[in-house]
Amino acid sequence: MSEVLDAVLALRDLNERELEATHKYRALQYIKSQV
């Protein structure tokens, strides 16, 4: 049972990082389009 919980937590952490990376990438693209 704890293995499943670990997997879920790891997946959630990965998801948040991916979201953050996507956000930074979009911000970068936005800044580039403004210049």
mmCIF entry with sequence, helices, sheets and N, C-alpha, C, O atoms, coordinates in Angstrom:
data_MODEL
# 
_entry.id   MODEL 
# 
_entity.id                         1 
_entity.type                       polymer 
_entity.pdbx_number_of_molecules   1 
# 
_entity_poly.entity_id                      1 
_entity_poly.type                           'polypeptide(L)' 
_entity_poly.nstd_linkage                   no 
_entity_poly.nstd_monomer                   no 
_entity_poly.pdbx_seq_one_letter_code       MSEVLDAVLALRDLNERELEATHKYRALQYIKSQV 
_entity_poly.pdbx_seq_one_letter_code_can   MSEVLDAVLALRDLNERELEATHKYRALQYIKSQV 
_entity_poly.pdbx_strand_id                 A 
# 
loop_
_entity_poly_seq.entity_id 
_entity_poly_seq.num 
_entity_poly_seq.mon_id 
_entity_poly_seq.hetero 
1 1  MET n 
1 2  SER n 
1 3  GLU n 
1 4  VAL n 
1 5  LEU n 
1 6  ASP n 
1 7  ALA n 
1 8  VAL n 
1 9  LEU n 
1 10 ALA n 
1 11 LEU n 
1 12 ARG n 
1 13 ASP n 
1 14 LEU n 
1 15 ASN n 
1 16 GLU n 
1 17 ARG n 
1 18 GLU n 
1 19 LEU n 
1 20 GLU n 
1 21 ALA n 
1 22 THR n 
1 23 HIS n 
1 24 LYS n 
1 25 TYR n 
1 26 ARG n 
1 27 ALA n 
1 28 LEU n 
1 29 GLN n 
1 30 TYR n 
1 31 ILE n 
1 32 LYS n 
1 33 SER n 
1 34 GLN n 
1 35 VAL n 
# 
_struct_asym.id          A 
_struct_asym.entity_id   1 
# 
_struct_conf.conf_type_id            HELX_P 
_struct_conf.id                      HELX_P1 
_struct_conf.pdbx_PDB_helix_id       AA1 
_struct_conf.beg_label_comp_id       SER 
_struct_conf.beg_label_asym_id       A 
_struct_conf.beg_label_seq_id        2 
_struct_conf.pdbx_beg_PDB_ins_code   ? 
_struct_conf.end_label_comp_id       GLN 
_struct_conf.end_label_asym_id       A 
_struct_conf.end_label_seq_id        34 
_struct_conf.pdbx_end_PDB_ins_code   ? 
_struct_conf.beg_auth_comp_id        SER 
_struct_conf.beg_auth_asym_id        A 
_struct_conf.beg_auth_seq_id         2 
_struct_conf.end_auth_comp_id        GLN 
_struct_conf.end_auth_asym_id        A 
_struct_conf.end_auth_seq_id         34 
_struct_conf.pdbx_PDB_helix_class    1 
_struct_conf.details                 ? 
_struct_conf.pdbx_PDB_helix_length   33 
# 
_struct_conf_type.id          HELX_P 
_struct_conf_type.criteria    ? 
_struct_conf_type.reference   ? 
# 
loop_
_atom_site.group_PDB 
_atom_site.id 
_atom_site.type_symbol 
_atom_site.label_atom_id 
_atom_site.label_alt_id 
_atom_site.label_comp_id 
_atom_site.label_asym_id 
_atom_site.label_entity_id 
_atom_site.label_seq_id 
_atom_site.pdbx_PDB_ins_code 
_atom_site.Cartn_x 
_atom_site.Cartn_y 
_atom_site.Cartn_z 
_atom_site.occupancy 
_atom_site.B_iso_or_equiv 
_atom_site.pdbx_formal_charge 
_atom_site.auth_seq_id 
_atom_site.auth_comp_id 
_atom_site.auth_asym_id 
_atom_site.auth_atom_id 
_atom_site.pdbx_PDB_model_num 
ATOM 1   N N  . MET A 1 1  ? 0.832  -1.205 0.000   1.00 0.00 ? 1  MET A N  1 
ATOM 2   C CA . MET A 1 1  ? 0.000  0.000  0.000   1.00 0.00 ? 1  MET A CA 1 
ATOM 3   C C  . MET A 1 1  ? 0.865  1.252  0.000   1.00 0.00 ? 1  MET A C  1 
ATOM 4   O O  . MET A 1 1  ? 0.571  2.216  -0.708  1.00 0.00 ? 1  MET A O  1 
ATOM 5   N N  . SER A 1 2  ? 1.934  1.238  0.795   1.00 0.00 ? 2  SER A N  1 
ATOM 6   C CA . SER A 1 2  ? 2.796  2.420  0.871   1.00 0.00 ? 2  SER A CA 1 
ATOM 7   C C  . SER A 1 2  ? 3.535  2.651  -0.445  1.00 0.00 ? 2  SER A C  1 
ATOM 8   O O  . SER A 1 2  ? 3.900  3.780  -0.772  1.00 0.00 ? 2  SER A O  1 
ATOM 9   N N  . GLU A 1 3  ? 3.750  1.573  -1.194  1.00 0.00 ? 3  GLU A N  1 
ATOM 10  C CA . GLU A 1 3  ? 4.423  1.714  -2.493  1.00 0.00 ? 3  GLU A CA 1 
ATOM 11  C C  . GLU A 1 3  ? 3.560  2.543  -3.439  1.00 0.00 ? 3  GLU A C  1 
ATOM 12  O O  . GLU A 1 3  ? 4.063  3.383  -4.185  1.00 0.00 ? 3  GLU A O  1 
ATOM 13  N N  . VAL A 1 4  ? 2.275  2.297  -3.396  1.00 0.00 ? 4  VAL A N  1 
ATOM 14  C CA . VAL A 1 4  ? 1.338  3.040  -4.238  1.00 0.00 ? 4  VAL A CA 1 
ATOM 15  C C  . VAL A 1 4  ? 1.336  4.507  -3.832  1.00 0.00 ? 4  VAL A C  1 
ATOM 16  O O  . VAL A 1 4  ? 1.332  5.398  -4.681  1.00 0.00 ? 4  VAL A O  1 
ATOM 17  N N  . LEU A 1 5  ? 1.339  4.747  -2.516  1.00 0.00 ? 5  LEU A N  1 
ATOM 18  C CA . LEU A 1 5  ? 1.339  6.110  -2.002  1.00 0.00 ? 5  LEU A CA 1 
ATOM 19  C C  . LEU A 1 5  ? 2.597  6.846  -2.445  1.00 0.00 ? 5  LEU A C  1 
ATOM 20  O O  . LEU A 1 5  ? 2.539  8.007  -2.850  1.00 0.00 ? 5  LEU A O  1 
ATOM 21  N N  . ASP A 1 6  ? 3.737  6.158  -2.364  1.00 0.00 ? 6  ASP A N  1 
ATOM 22  C CA . ASP A 1 6  ? 5.009  6.750  -2.800  1.00 0.00 ? 6  ASP A CA 1 
ATOM 23  C C  . ASP A 1 6  ? 4.950  7.117  -4.279  1.00 0.00 ? 6  ASP A C  1 
ATOM 24  O O  . ASP A 1 6  ? 5.421  8.177  -4.690  1.00 0.00 ? 6  ASP A O  1 
ATOM 25  N N  . ALA A 1 7  ? 4.368  6.226  -5.065  1.00 0.00 ? 7  ALA A N  1 
ATOM 26  C CA . ALA A 1 7  ? 4.272  6.456  -6.505  1.00 0.00 ? 7  ALA A CA 1 
ATOM 27  C C  . ALA A 1 7  ? 3.385  7.664  -6.795  1.00 0.00 ? 7  ALA A C  1 
ATOM 28  O O  . ALA A 1 7  ? 3.697  8.484  -7.658  1.00 0.00 ? 7  ALA A O  1 
ATOM 29  N N  . VAL A 1 8  ? 2.284  7.763  -6.069  1.00 0.00 ? 8  VAL A N  1 
ATOM 30  C CA . VAL A 1 8  ? 1.353  8.878  -6.257  1.00 0.00 ? 8  VAL A CA 1 
ATOM 31  C C  . VAL A 1 8  ? 2.021  10.197 -5.886  1.00 0.00 ? 8  VAL A C  1 
ATOM 32  O O  . VAL A 1 8  ? 1.889  11.192 -6.599  1.00 0.00 ? 8  VAL A O  1 
ATOM 33  N N  . LEU A 1 9  ? 2.743  10.196 -4.761  1.00 0.00 ? 9  LEU A N  1 
ATOM 34  C CA . LEU A 1 9  ? 3.431  11.409 -4.322  1.00 0.00 ? 9  LEU A CA 1 
ATOM 35  C C  . LEU A 1 9  ? 4.520  11.806 -5.304  1.00 0.00 ? 9  LEU A C  1 
ATOM 36  O O  . LEU A 1 9  ? 4.691  12.989 -5.600  1.00 0.00 ? 9  LEU A O  1 
ATOM 37  N N  . ALA A 1 10 ? 5.251  10.830 -5.807  1.00 0.00 ? 10 ALA A N  1 
ATOM 38  C CA . ALA A 1 10 ? 6.316  11.098 -6.768  1.00 0.00 ? 10 ALA A CA 1 
ATOM 39  C C  . ALA A 1 10 ? 5.729  11.672 -8.050  1.00 0.00 ? 10 ALA A C  1 
ATOM 40  O O  . ALA A 1 10 ? 6.283  12.599 -8.640  1.00 0.00 ? 10 ALA A O  1 
ATOM 41  N N  . LEU A 1 11 ? 4.604  11.111 -8.472  1.00 0.00 ? 11 LEU A N  1 
ATOM 42  C CA . LEU A 1 11 ? 3.940  11.560 -9.690  1.00 0.00 ? 11 LEU A CA 1 
ATOM 43  C C  . LEU A 1 11 ? 3.436  12.991 -9.526  1.00 0.00 ? 11 LEU A C  1 
ATOM 44  O O  . LEU A 1 11 ? 3.538  13.810 -10.439 1.00 0.00 ? 11 LEU A O  1 
ATOM 45  N N  . ARG A 1 12 ? 2.890  13.274 -8.339  1.00 0.00 ? 12 ARG A N  1 
ATOM 46  C CA . ARG A 1 12 ? 2.381  14.613 -8.073  1.00 0.00 ? 12 ARG A CA 1 
ATOM 47  C C  . ARG A 1 12 ? 3.516  15.623 -8.087  1.00 0.00 ? 12 ARG A C  1 
ATOM 48  O O  . ARG A 1 12 ? 3.373  16.721 -8.626  1.00 0.00 ? 12 ARG A O  1 
ATOM 49  N N  . ASP A 1 13 ? 4.649  15.250 -7.491  1.00 0.00 ? 13 ASP A N  1 
ATOM 50  C CA . ASP A 1 13 ? 5.821  16.121 -7.454  1.00 0.00 ? 13 ASP A CA 1 
ATOM 51  C C  . ASP A 1 13 ? 6.318  16.392 -8.869  1.00 0.00 ? 13 ASP A C  1 
ATOM 52  O O  . ASP A 1 13 ? 6.668  17.521 -9.213  1.00 0.00 ? 13 ASP A O  1 
ATOM 53  N N  . LEU A 1 14 ? 6.342  15.340 -9.683  1.00 0.00 ? 14 LEU A N  1 
ATOM 54  C CA . LEU A 1 14 ? 6.789  15.455 -11.067 1.00 0.00 ? 14 LEU A CA 1 
ATOM 55  C C  . LEU A 1 14 ? 5.851  16.378 -11.837 1.00 0.00 ? 14 LEU A C  1 
ATOM 56  O O  . LEU A 1 14 ? 6.290  17.211 -12.631 1.00 0.00 ? 14 LEU A O  1 
ATOM 57  N N  . ASN A 1 15 ? 4.553  16.216 -11.587 1.00 0.00 ? 15 ASN A N  1 
ATOM 58  C CA . ASN A 1 15 ? 3.538  17.030 -12.244 1.00 0.00 ? 15 ASN A CA 1 
ATOM 59  C C  . ASN A 1 15 ? 3.722  18.506 -11.927 1.00 0.00 ? 15 ASN A C  1 
ATOM 60  O O  . ASN A 1 15 ? 3.632  19.356 -12.813 1.00 0.00 ? 15 ASN A O  1 
ATOM 61  N N  . GLU A 1 16 ? 3.981  18.807 -10.651 1.00 0.00 ? 16 GLU A N  1 
ATOM 62  C CA . GLU A 1 16 ? 4.161  20.198 -10.240 1.00 0.00 ? 16 GLU A CA 1 
ATOM 63  C C  . GLU A 1 16 ? 5.395  20.797 -10.886 1.00 0.00 ? 16 GLU A C  1 
ATOM 64  O O  . GLU A 1 16 ? 5.387  21.957 -11.299 1.00 0.00 ? 16 GLU A O  1 
ATOM 65  N N  . ARG A 1 17 ? 6.471  19.996 -10.974 1.00 0.00 ? 17 ARG A N  1 
ATOM 66  C CA . ARG A 1 17 ? 7.700  20.489 -11.595 1.00 0.00 ? 17 ARG A CA 1 
ATOM 67  C C  . ARG A 1 17 ? 7.482  20.746 -13.076 1.00 0.00 ? 17 ARG A C  1 
ATOM 68  O O  . ARG A 1 17 ? 7.971  21.730 -13.630 1.00 0.00 ? 17 ARG A O  1 
ATOM 69  N N  . GLU A 1 18 ? 6.740  19.845 -13.705 1.00 0.00 ? 18 GLU A N  1 
ATOM 70  C CA . GLU A 1 18 ? 6.465  19.984 -15.139 1.00 0.00 ? 18 GLU A CA 1 
ATOM 71  C C  . GLU A 1 18 ? 5.635  21.238 -15.381 1.00 0.00 ? 18 GLU A C  1 
ATOM 72  O O  . GLU A 1 18 ? 5.866  21.973 -16.341 1.00 0.00 ? 18 GLU A O  1 
ATOM 73  N N  . LEU A 1 19 ? 4.668  21.471 -14.500 1.00 0.00 ? 19 LEU A N  1 
ATOM 74  C CA . LEU A 1 19 ? 3.814  22.646 -14.607 1.00 0.00 ? 19 LEU A CA 1 
ATOM 75  C C  . LEU A 1 19 ? 4.647  23.909 -14.455 1.00 0.00 ? 19 LEU A C  1 
ATOM 76  O O  . LEU A 1 19 ? 4.468  24.883 -15.185 1.00 0.00 ? 19 LEU A O  1 
ATOM 77  N N  . GLU A 1 20 ? 5.568  23.872 -13.484 1.00 0.00 ? 20 GLU A N  1 
ATOM 78  C CA . GLU A 1 20 ? 6.435  25.019 -13.227 1.00 0.00 ? 20 GLU A CA 1 
ATOM 79  C C  . GLU A 1 20 ? 7.333  25.282 -14.431 1.00 0.00 ? 20 GLU A C  1 
ATOM 80  O O  . GLU A 1 20 ? 7.534  26.431 -14.826 1.00 0.00 ? 20 GLU A O  1 
ATOM 81  N N  . ALA A 1 21 ? 7.869  24.215 -15.008 1.00 0.00 ? 21 ALA A N  1 
ATOM 82  C CA . ALA A 1 21 ? 8.746  24.341 -16.166 1.00 0.00 ? 21 ALA A CA 1 
ATOM 83  C C  . ALA A 1 21 ? 7.971  24.910 -17.357 1.00 0.00 ? 21 ALA A C  1 
ATOM 84  O O  . ALA A 1 21 ? 8.475  25.764 -18.086 1.00 0.00 ? 21 ALA A O  1 
ATOM 85  N N  . THR A 1 22 ? 6.751  24.432 -17.544 1.00 0.00 ? 22 THR A N  1 
ATOM 86  C CA . THR A 1 22 ? 5.908  24.916 -18.633 1.00 0.00 ? 22 THR A CA 1 
ATOM 87  C C  . THR A 1 22 ? 5.604  26.391 -18.445 1.00 0.00 ? 22 THR A C  1 
ATOM 88  O O  . THR A 1 22 ? 5.596  27.165 -19.403 1.00 0.00 ? 22 THR A O  1 
ATOM 89  N N  . HIS A 1 23 ? 5.352  26.774 -17.187 1.00 0.00 ? 23 HIS A N  1 
ATOM 90  C CA . HIS A 1 23 ? 5.043  28.163 -16.871 1.00 0.00 ? 23 HIS A CA 1 
ATOM 91  C C  . HIS A 1 23 ? 6.233  29.057 -17.184 1.00 0.00 ? 23 HIS A C  1 
ATOM 92  O O  . HIS A 1 23 ? 6.079  30.128 -17.771 1.00 0.00 ? 23 HIS A O  1 
ATOM 93  N N  . LYS A 1 24 ? 7.428  28.609 -16.787 1.00 0.00 ? 24 LYS A N  1 
ATOM 94  C CA . LYS A 1 24 ? 8.646  29.382 -17.044 1.00 0.00 ? 24 LYS A CA 1 
ATOM 95  C C  . LYS A 1 24 ? 8.902  29.490 -18.538 1.00 0.00 ? 24 LYS A C  1 
ATOM 96  O O  . LYS A 1 24 ? 9.301  30.543 -19.036 1.00 0.00 ? 24 LYS A O  1 
ATOM 97  N N  . TYR A 1 25 ? 8.667  28.388 -19.253 1.00 0.00 ? 25 TYR A N  1 
ATOM 98  C CA . TYR A 1 25 ? 8.879  28.375 -20.694 1.00 0.00 ? 25 TYR A CA 1 
ATOM 99  C C  . TYR A 1 25 ? 7.942  29.364 -21.381 1.00 0.00 ? 25 TYR A C  1 
ATOM 100 O O  . TYR A 1 25 ? 8.360  30.114 -22.264 1.00 0.00 ? 25 TYR A O  1 
ATOM 101 N N  . ARG A 1 26 ? 6.681  29.362 -20.974 1.00 0.00 ? 26 ARG A N  1 
ATOM 102 C CA . ARG A 1 26 ? 5.708  30.285 -21.565 1.00 0.00 ? 26 ARG A CA 1 
ATOM 103 C C  . ARG A 1 26 ? 6.066  31.723 -21.254 1.00 0.00 ? 26 ARG A C  1 
ATOM 104 O O  . ARG A 1 26 ? 5.919  32.604 -22.101 1.00 0.00 ? 26 ARG A O  1 
ATOM 105 N N  . ALA A 1 27 ? 6.536  31.963 -20.039 1.00 0.00 ? 27 ALA A N  1 
ATOM 106 C CA . ALA A 1 27 ? 6.932  33.315 -19.647 1.00 0.00 ? 27 ALA A CA 1 
ATOM 107 C C  . ALA A 1 27 ? 8.097  33.775 -20.514 1.00 0.00 ? 27 ALA A C  1 
ATOM 108 O O  . ALA A 1 27 ? 8.148  34.925 -20.950 1.00 0.00 ? 27 ALA A O  1 
ATOM 109 N N  . LEU A 1 28 ? 9.028  32.861 -20.756 1.00 0.00 ? 28 LEU A N  1 
ATOM 110 C CA . LEU A 1 28 ? 10.194 33.166 -21.584 1.00 0.00 ? 28 LEU A CA 1 
ATOM 111 C C  . LEU A 1 28 ? 9.758  33.492 -23.010 1.00 0.00 ? 28 LEU A C  1 
ATOM 112 O O  . LEU A 1 28 ? 10.236 34.456 -23.609 1.00 0.00 ? 28 LEU A O  1 
ATOM 113 N N  . GLN A 1 29 ? 8.849  32.685 -23.548 1.00 0.00 ? 29 GLN A N  1 
ATOM 114 C CA . GLN A 1 29 ? 8.343  32.915 -24.900 1.00 0.00 ? 29 GLN A CA 1 
ATOM 115 C C  . GLN A 1 29 ? 7.632  34.264 -24.982 1.00 0.00 ? 29 GLN A C  1 
ATOM 116 O O  . GLN A 1 29 ? 7.754  34.985 -25.973 1.00 0.00 ? 29 GLN A O  1 
ATOM 117 N N  . TYR A 1 30 ? 6.886  34.594 -23.922 1.00 0.00 ? 30 TYR A N  1 
ATOM 118 C CA . TYR A 1 30 ? 6.161  35.864 -23.876 1.00 0.00 ? 30 TYR A CA 1 
ATOM 119 C C  . TYR A 1 30 ? 7.136  37.033 -23.871 1.00 0.00 ? 30 TYR A C  1 
ATOM 120 O O  . TYR A 1 30 ? 6.948  38.012 -24.593 1.00 0.00 ? 30 TYR A O  1 
ATOM 121 N N  . ILE A 1 31 ? 8.179  36.924 -23.054 1.00 0.00 ? 31 ILE A N  1 
ATOM 122 C CA . ILE A 1 31 ? 9.193  37.981 -22.976 1.00 0.00 ? 31 ILE A CA 1 
ATOM 123 C C  . ILE A 1 31 ? 9.880  38.155 -24.332 1.00 0.00 ? 31 ILE A C  1 
ATOM 124 O O  . ILE A 1 31 ? 10.107 39.279 -24.779 1.00 0.00 ? 31 ILE A O  1 
ATOM 125 N N  . LYS A 1 32 ? 10.204 37.048 -24.974 1.00 0.00 ? 32 LYS A N  1 
ATOM 126 C CA . LYS A 1 32 ? 10.862 37.103 -26.283 1.00 0.00 ? 32 LYS A CA 1 
ATOM 127 C C  . LYS A 1 32 ? 9.968  37.787 -27.313 1.00 0.00 ? 32 LYS A C  1 
ATOM 128 O O  . LYS A 1 32 ? 10.452 38.535 -28.163 1.00 0.00 ? 32 LYS A O  1 
ATOM 129 N N  . SER A 1 33 ? 8.673  37.532 -27.236 1.00 0.00 ? 33 SER A N  1 
ATOM 130 C CA . SER A 1 33 ? 7.747  38.127 -28.205 1.00 0.00 ? 33 SER A CA 1 
ATOM 131 C C  . SER A 1 33 ? 7.564  39.626 -27.967 1.00 0.00 ? 33 SER A C  1 
ATOM 132 O O  . SER A 1 33 ? 7.158  40.356 -28.872 1.00 0.00 ? 33 SER A O  1 
ATOM 133 N N  . GLN A 1 34 ? 7.859  40.079 -26.766 1.00 0.00 ? 34 GLN A N  1 
ATOM 134 C CA . GLN A 1 34 ? 7.728  41.499 -26.439 1.00 0.00 ? 34 GLN A CA 1 
ATOM 135 C C  . GLN A 1 34 ? 8.922  42.299 -26.934 1.00 0.00 ? 34 GLN A C  1 
ATOM 136 O O  . GLN A 1 34 ? 8.802  43.484 -27.244 1.00 0.00 ? 34 GLN A O  1 
ATOM 137 N N  . VAL A 1 35 ? 10.068 41.647 -27.004 1.00 0.00 ? 35 VAL A N  1 
ATOM 138 C CA . VAL A 1 35 ? 11.303 42.346 -27.403 1.00 0.00 ? 35 VAL A CA 1 
ATOM 139 C C  . VAL A 1 35 ? 11.295 42.633 -28.899 1.00 0.00 ? 35 VAL A C  1 
ATOM 140 O O  . VAL A 1 35 ? 12.246 43.214 -29.421 1.00 0.00 ? 35 VAL A O  1 
# 
